[in-house]
């Protein structure tokens, strides 16, 4: 663990101590009939500071996932391919690149134009995505070479029956299977580079372009994994039919109401959150996490148990900077809606078992130095899709009375 990470953890511990102290002062002041505006402003500043610490941790992760320099393990064909590809990026010359690429990677130019990017650029995109999108880090991710991912998922199991002595048995209830299909769709990002920059041989152009492309894809995908409607894009966990958990059926996502519109319940807010936790079947709770945005987490930090003695949120270095709530890690994704009337702003689930991200192998790039004079546009394209594969494994909280 680096000194930088250690300092972030220590700072978080100090900030949490001040947060608890200030929040306790607010509770006491309210009980004494005093104004709390000044204390509330102080609490907001501490909470914002904790959120900044979390952003610093994310930035550190992203830097740590940049591709390492060096090519000592490359074959002669791969070195030749790297050189030719770099010439294509900087100069636009692709003489023999298709043949060289076919030897090094068993692939050539894309039928729609452009070339498959270097393997290290592709891996860079895959490495950066989890540091930006919480869902990319939590979900099950697979790579395919076709246009669709399909799987049979068991929606219900067999039921046991007893057989009395001397009687014949019958057929037990058969298991029910549902077919889950996830299509991949094309997405693109287009970094623009000044031509003077392309001529600067000291700049690691491949790494810079890969970093820009990775951030663009990850931010766009991250939003879809939460709110996407599945039409030409990924389908997010909030993009399905949501029903009260008591009426849950396969194909929908069950929710627990918070007990108050646009807020946690005024009295015993922890009760509804505990109900949400236990709405998830016990077999999915190992590995389950809370998923929400920074603003909602700031409110969750203030929730105490029924006795008012203990905070339900606690910092935990092993759970990164989201900490733990009711014993489970908290992951932050600001693509979640802010708390509002009827909003779905908090999820609890085992996303590894419940959500599937599907990547189509290969990323291609098209070089365009015509569109804008003095600049060159690099059109990166990749295909991916996502959706829920097990509806039992994800639950939501609806901020409403019912």
C-alpha positions as CSV (number, residue, x, y, z in Angstrom):
1,X,0.0,0.0,0.0
2,X,1.5,3.3,-1.1
3,X,2.0,6.4,1.2
4,X,-0.6,8.2,-0.9
5,X,-3.3,5.5,-0.2
6,X,-2.3,5.4,3.5
7,X,-2.8,9.2,3.8
8,X,-6.2,9.0,2.1
9,X,-7.4,6.3,4.5
10,X,-6.1,8.3,7.5
11,X,-7.8,11.5,6.2
12,X,-11.0,9.6,5.8
13,X,-10.9,8.3,9.4
14,X,-10.4,11.9,10.7
15,X,-13.2,13.2,8.5
16,X,-15.6,10.5,9.7
17,X,-14.8,11.3,13.3
18,X,-15.7,14.9,12.7
19,X,-18.8,13.9,10.8
20,X,-20.1,11.8,13.7
21,X,-19.3,14.5,16.2
22,X,-21.0,17.2,14.2
23,X,-24.1,15.1,13.4
24,X,-24.5,14.2,17.1
25,X,-24.3,18.0,17.9
26,X,-27.1,18.6,15.3
27,X,-29.3,15.9,17.0
28,X,-28.7,17.4,20.4
29,X,-29.4,20.9,19.2
30,X,-32.7,19.9,17.6
31,X,-33.7,18.2,20.8
32,X,-32.9,21.4,22.7
33,X,-34.9,23.5,20.3
34,X,-31.8,25.3,18.9
35,X,-31.1,26.3,15.3
36,X,-28.8,24.0,13.4
37,X,-28.1,25.9,10.2
38,X,-24.4,26.5,11.1
39,X,-23.9,22.9,12.2
40,X,-25.7,21.7,9.1
41,X,-23.4,23.7,6.8
42,X,-20.4,22.3,8.7
43,X,-21.7,18.8,8.2
44,X,-22.2,19.4,4.5
45,X,-18.6,20.6,4.2
46,X,-17.3,17.5,5.9
47,X,-19.4,15.2,3.7
48,X,-18.1,17.0,0.6
49,X,-14.6,16.6,1.8
50,X,-15.2,12.8,2.2
51,X,-16.6,12.7,-1.3
52,X,-13.4,14.5,-2.6
53,X,-11.3,11.9,-0.9
54,X,-13.2,9.2,-2.7
55,X,-12.6,11.0,-6.0
56,X,-8.9,11.2,-5.2
57,X,-8.9,7.4,-4.7
58,X,-10.6,6.9,-8.1
59,X,-8.0,9.1,-9.8
60,X,-5.2,7.1,-8.1
61,X,-6.8,3.9,-9.4
62,X,-7.1,5.2,-12.9
63,X,-3.4,6.3,-13.0
64,X,-2.4,2.8,-11.7
65,X,-4.2,1.2,-14.6
66,X,-2.4,3.1,-17.3
67,X,-0.5,0.7,-19.6
68,X,3.1,0.1,-18.7
69,X,5.8,1.2,-21.1
70,X,8.1,-1.3,-22.8
71,X,7.9,-4.0,-25.5
72,X,10.6,-6.5,-24.4
73,X,8.1,-9.4,-24.6
74,X,6.9,-8.7,-28.1
75,X,7.6,-10.9,-31.0
76,X,9.3,-9.5,-34.1
77,X,6.0,-9.5,-35.9
78,X,4.3,-7.7,-33.1
79,X,7.1,-5.1,-32.9
80,X,6.7,-4.6,-36.7
81,X,3.0,-4.2,-36.3
82,X,3.4,-1.7,-33.5
83,X,5.7,0.4,-35.6
84,X,3.4,0.3,-38.6
85,X,0.4,1.1,-36.5
86,X,2.1,4.1,-34.9
87,X,3.0,5.4,-38.4
88,X,-0.7,5.1,-39.3
89,X,-1.7,7.1,-36.3
90,X,0.8,9.8,-36.7
91,X,1.2,10.1,-40.5
92,X,-1.9,8.4,-41.9
93,X,0.2,6.0,-44.0
94,X,-1.1,2.5,-43.8
95,X,1.1,0.8,-46.5
96,X,1.2,-2.9,-45.7
97,X,-0.6,-2.4,-42.4
98,X,-3.3,-4.9,-43.2
99,X,-0.8,-7.7,-44.0
100,X,1.3,-6.9,-41.0
101,X,-1.7,-6.8,-38.7
102,X,-3.0,-10.1,-40.1
103,X,0.4,-11.8,-39.2
104,X,0.6,-10.2,-35.7
105,X,-3.1,-10.5,-34.7
106,X,-4.8,-12.8,-37.1
107,X,-7.0,-9.9,-38.3
108,X,-6.8,-7.1,-40.8
109,X,-8.8,-4.0,-41.6
110,X,-12.4,-3.7,-40.4
111,X,-15.0,-4.2,-43.2
112,X,-16.5,-0.8,-42.4
113,X,-13.1,0.8,-42.6
114,X,-10.3,1.4,-40.0
115,X,-8.0,-1.0,-38.3
116,X,-8.1,-3.1,-35.1
117,X,-6.2,-1.3,-32.4
118,X,-3.1,-2.6,-30.7
119,X,-3.8,-5.3,-28.0
120,X,-2.4,-3.1,-25.3
121,X,-4.7,-0.2,-26.3
122,X,-7.7,-2.6,-26.2
123,X,-6.6,-3.8,-22.7
124,X,-6.1,-0.2,-21.6
125,X,-9.8,0.4,-22.4
126,X,-10.8,-2.7,-20.4
127,X,-8.6,-1.8,-17.4
128,X,-9.8,1.8,-17.1
129,X,-13.5,1.0,-17.3
130,X,-13.8,-0.5,-13.8
131,X,-12.2,2.5,-12.2
132,X,-14.9,4.8,-13.7
133,X,-18.0,2.6,-13.8
134,X,-18.9,0.9,-10.5
135,X,-21.2,-1.5,-12.5
136,X,-18.4,-2.5,-14.7
137,X,-16.4,-3.5,-11.6
138,X,-19.3,-5.3,-9.9
139,X,-21.0,-7.1,-12.8
140,X,-20.1,-10.3,-14.7
141,X,-18.2,-9.3,-17.8
142,X,-17.6,-11.6,-20.7
143,X,-16.2,-11.2,-24.3
144,X,-17.8,-12.8,-27.3
145,X,-17.1,-13.1,-31.0
146,X,-20.8,-13.1,-32.1
147,X,-23.5,-10.4,-32.1
148,X,-25.5,-11.9,-29.2
149,X,-25.0,-13.5,-25.8
150,X,-27.6,-16.1,-24.7
151,X,-28.0,-18.2,-21.6
152,X,-30.7,-20.3,-19.9
153,X,-31.2,-19.2,-16.3
154,X,-33.1,-21.2,-13.8
155,X,-36.0,-19.0,-12.6
156,X,-37.4,-21.6,-10.2
157,X,-36.2,-25.0,-8.9
158,X,-37.7,-28.4,-8.3
159,X,-39.9,-29.0,-5.3
160,X,-39.3,-32.1,-3.1
161,X,-42.3,-34.3,-2.2
162,X,-42.7,-37.1,0.4
163,X,-43.8,-40.6,-0.5
164,X,-45.6,-42.7,2.2
165,X,-44.7,-46.3,2.8
166,X,-46.3,-48.6,0.2
167,X,-47.4,-45.7,-2.1
168,X,-46.2,-44.8,-5.5
169,X,-44.5,-41.5,-6.0
170,X,-45.5,-38.9,-8.5
171,X,-43.7,-36.2,-10.5
172,X,-42.2,-33.4,-8.7
173,X,-42.5,-29.8,-9.9
174,X,-40.2,-29.2,-12.8
175,X,-37.6,-26.4,-12.7
176,X,-38.4,-23.4,-14.8
177,X,-35.8,-21.9,-17.2
178,X,-35.8,-18.5,-18.8
179,X,-33.8,-17.6,-21.8
180,X,-31.7,-14.4,-21.4
181,X,-30.3,-12.7,-24.5
182,X,-28.1,-9.7,-24.6
183,X,-27.2,-8.0,-27.9
184,X,-24.1,-6.0,-28.5
185,X,-24.4,-2.6,-30.2
186,X,-21.8,-0.3,-31.7
187,X,-20.5,2.7,-29.7
188,X,-17.9,5.3,-30.7
189,X,-15.8,8.0,-29.2
190,X,-13.7,10.5,-31.2
191,X,-10.6,12.1,-29.6
192,X,-9.3,15.0,-31.7
193,X,-5.5,15.7,-31.8
194,X,-3.7,18.8,-33.1
195,X,-1.5,17.8,-36.1
196,X,1.5,19.4,-34.3
197,X,1.0,16.9,-31.5
198,X,1.2,14.0,-33.9
199,X,4.6,15.2,-35.0
200,X,6.0,15.2,-31.5
201,X,7.7,11.8,-31.1
202,X,8.2,12.2,-27.4
203,X,4.5,11.9,-26.7
204,X,3.1,8.4,-26.2
205,X,0.3,8.8,-28.7
206,X,-1.0,5.3,-28.3
207,X,-1.4,5.6,-24.6
208,X,-2.9,9.0,-24.8
209,X,-5.5,8.0,-27.4
210,X,-6.3,4.8,-25.5
211,X,-6.8,6.7,-22.3
212,X,-9.1,9.2,-23.9
213,X,-11.1,6.4,-25.6
214,X,-11.2,4.4,-22.4
215,X,-12.7,7.3,-20.4
216,X,-15.2,8.1,-23.1
217,X,-16.4,4.5,-23.4
218,X,-16.5,3.9,-19.7
219,X,-18.5,7.1,-18.9
220,X,-21.0,6.4,-21.6
221,X,-21.3,2.7,-20.7
222,X,-21.5,3.5,-17.0
223,X,-24.6,5.6,-17.5
224,X,-26.3,2.9,-19.7
225,X,-25.7,0.3,-17.0
226,X,-27.9,2.2,-14.7
227,X,-30.5,4.0,-16.8
228,X,-30.2,2.5,-20.4
229,X,-33.4,1.4,-22.0
230,X,-31.9,-1.4,-24.1
231,X,-32.9,0.2,-27.4
232,X,-29.7,0.2,-29.4
233,X,-27.8,0.3,-26.1
234,X,-27.3,-1.5,-22.8
235,X,-30.3,-2.0,-20.5
236,X,-29.6,-0.6,-17.0
237,X,-30.8,-1.9,-13.7
238,X,-33.3,0.9,-13.4
239,X,-34.5,0.4,-17.0
240,X,-36.8,-2.5,-16.3
241,X,-40.3,-2.7,-14.9
242,X,-40.1,-2.1,-11.1
243,X,-42.7,-3.6,-8.8
244,X,-43.3,-3.7,-5.1
245,X,-41.2,-6.6,-3.8
246,X,-44.3,-8.3,-2.5
247,X,-45.5,-8.6,-6.1
248,X,-42.2,-9.5,-7.6
249,X,-42.1,-11.8,-10.6
250,X,-39.4,-12.8,-13.0
251,X,-38.6,-10.1,-15.5
252,X,-39.2,-7.3,-13.1
253,X,-37.1,-5.7,-10.3
254,X,-38.6,-5.7,-6.8
255,X,-38.4,-2.6,-4.7
256,X,-39.0,-1.6,-1.1
257,X,-40.6,1.9,-0.4
258,X,-38.6,4.2,1.8
259,X,-41.7,5.2,3.7
260,X,-41.6,8.9,2.7
261,X,-41.7,10.8,-0.6
262,X,-38.3,12.1,-1.8
263,X,-36.6,11.0,1.5
264,X,-35.8,8.3,3.9
265,X,-38.5,7.8,6.5
266,X,-38.6,10.5,9.2
267,X,-39.0,8.0,12.0
268,X,-36.8,4.9,12.2
269,X,-35.4,5.3,8.6
270,X,-33.1,2.3,9.2
271,X,-36.1,0.0,9.3
272,X,-36.9,0.3,5.6
273,X,-33.2,0.0,4.6
274,X,-33.0,-3.2,6.7
275,X,-36.1,-4.4,4.9
276,X,-34.4,-3.7,1.6
277,X,-31.4,-5.7,2.7
278,X,-33.5,-8.7,3.7
279,X,-35.7,-8.5,0.6
280,X,-32.7,-10.0,-1.2
281,X,-32.7,-13.8,-0.7
282,X,-30.1,-15.1,1.6
283,X,-28.2,-17.0,-1.1
284,X,-27.4,-13.7,-2.8
285,X,-26.3,-11.7,0.2
286,X,-22.7,-13.1,0.3
287,X,-21.0,-10.8,-2.2
288,X,-23.9,-8.3,-2.2
289,X,-23.2,-4.5,-2.1
290,X,-25.1,-1.2,-1.8
291,X,-25.1,0.9,-4.9
292,X,-26.0,4.6,-4.9
293,X,-24.7,8.1,-5.6
294,X,-22.6,10.4,-3.4
295,X,-25.5,12.6,-2.3
296,X,-27.5,9.6,-1.1
297,X,-24.5,8.2,0.7
298,X,-24.1,11.5,2.5
299,X,-27.6,11.0,3.9
300,X,-27.0,7.3,4.7
301,X,-24.0,8.3,6.8
302,X,-26.4,10.1,9.2
303,X,-28.6,7.1,9.9
304,X,-28.3,5.4,13.3
305,X,-29.7,2.2,14.7
306,X,-33.1,2.1,16.6
307,X,-31.4,2.9,19.9
308,X,-29.6,5.9,18.4
309,X,-26.3,4.7,19.7
310,X,-24.5,3.5,16.6
311,X,-24.1,4.8,13.1
312,X,-25.0,2.1,10.4
313,X,-22.3,3.4,8.1
314,X,-18.7,2.8,8.9
315,X,-15.4,3.5,7.0
316,X,-13.6,0.4,5.9
317,X,-10.3,0.5,3.9
318,X,-11.1,-3.0,2.5
319,X,-14.3,-1.6,1.0
320,X,-12.5,1.4,-0.7
321,X,-14.0,4.8,0.2
322,X,-17.7,3.9,0.1
323,X,-17.3,2.2,3.4
324,X,-19.8,-0.3,4.7
325,X,-23.5,0.0,5.6
326,X,-25.1,-2.7,7.7
327,X,-22.0,-4.8,7.1
328,X,-22.0,-4.7,3.3
329,X,-19.7,-2.5,1.1
330,X,-21.1,0.7,-0.5
331,X,-20.2,1.4,-4.1
332,X,-20.7,4.8,-5.6
333,X,-22.1,5.5,-9.0
334,X,-23.3,9.0,-9.7
335,X,-25.4,7.8,-12.7
336,X,-28.0,6.9,-10.0
337,X,-30.8,9.4,-9.7
338,X,-30.7,11.9,-6.9
339,X,-33.3,11.3,-4.2
340,X,-36.7,12.7,-5.5
341,X,-40.3,11.9,-5.3
342,X,-40.7,8.3,-6.6
343,X,-37.0,8.0,-7.5
344,X,-35.0,4.7,-7.5
345,X,-31.8,6.0,-5.8
346,X,-30.5,3.0,-3.9
347,X,-29.9,-0.6,-4.9
348,X,-28.8,-3.6,-3.0
349,X,-27.8,-6.7,-4.9
350,X,-25.3,-9.3,-5.9
351,X,-24.5,-7.8,-9.3
352,X,-22.0,-10.5,-10.2
353,X,-24.8,-13.0,-10.2
354,X,-27.5,-10.5,-11.4
355,X,-26.0,-8.3,-14.2
356,X,-24.2,-9.3,-17.3
357,X,-21.9,-7.0,-19.4
358,X,-21.0,-8.4,-22.9
359,X,-18.2,-7.1,-25.0
360,X,-17.6,-7.9,-28.6
361,X,-14.0,-8.7,-29.2
362,X,-11.9,-6.0,-30.8
363,X,-11.8,-2.2,-31.0
364,X,-11.3,-0.5,-34.3
365,X,-10.0,3.0,-35.2
366,X,-10.6,5.2,-38.3
367,X,-8.2,8.1,-38.9
368,X,-9.7,11.3,-40.2
369,X,-7.5,14.3,-41.0
370,X,-10.0,15.9,-43.4
371,X,-13.0,17.0,-41.3
372,X,-11.2,19.7,-39.3
373,X,-8.2,21.6,-40.7
374,X,-5.1,21.4,-38.5
375,X,-6.5,18.5,-36.4
376,X,-6.9,14.8,-36.8
377,X,-9.9,12.9,-35.5
378,X,-9.6,9.2,-34.4
379,X,-12.9,7.4,-34.5
380,X,-12.8,4.5,-32.0
381,X,-15.5,1.9,-32.2
382,X,-16.4,-1.1,-30.1
383,X,-19.5,-3.1,-29.5
384,X,-21.0,-4.0,-26.2
385,X,-24.3,-4.6,-24.5
386,X,-25.6,-5.4,-21.0
387,X,-28.7,-6.4,-19.0
388,X,-30.0,-8.2,-16.0
389,X,-29.6,-12.0,-16.2
390,X,-31.0,-12.9,-12.7
391,X,-33.8,-10.7,-11.5
392,X,-33.8,-12.2,-8.0
393,X,-30.3,-10.9,-7.3
394,X,-31.1,-7.1,-7.5
395,X,-33.4,-5.0,-5.4
396,X,-34.2,-1.3,-5.4
397,X,-35.4,1.3,-2.9
398,X,-38.2,3.6,-4.1
399,X,-38.3,6.9,-2.3
400,X,-42.0,7.1,-1.8
401,X,-44.7,6.0,0.7
402,X,-45.5,2.9,-1.3
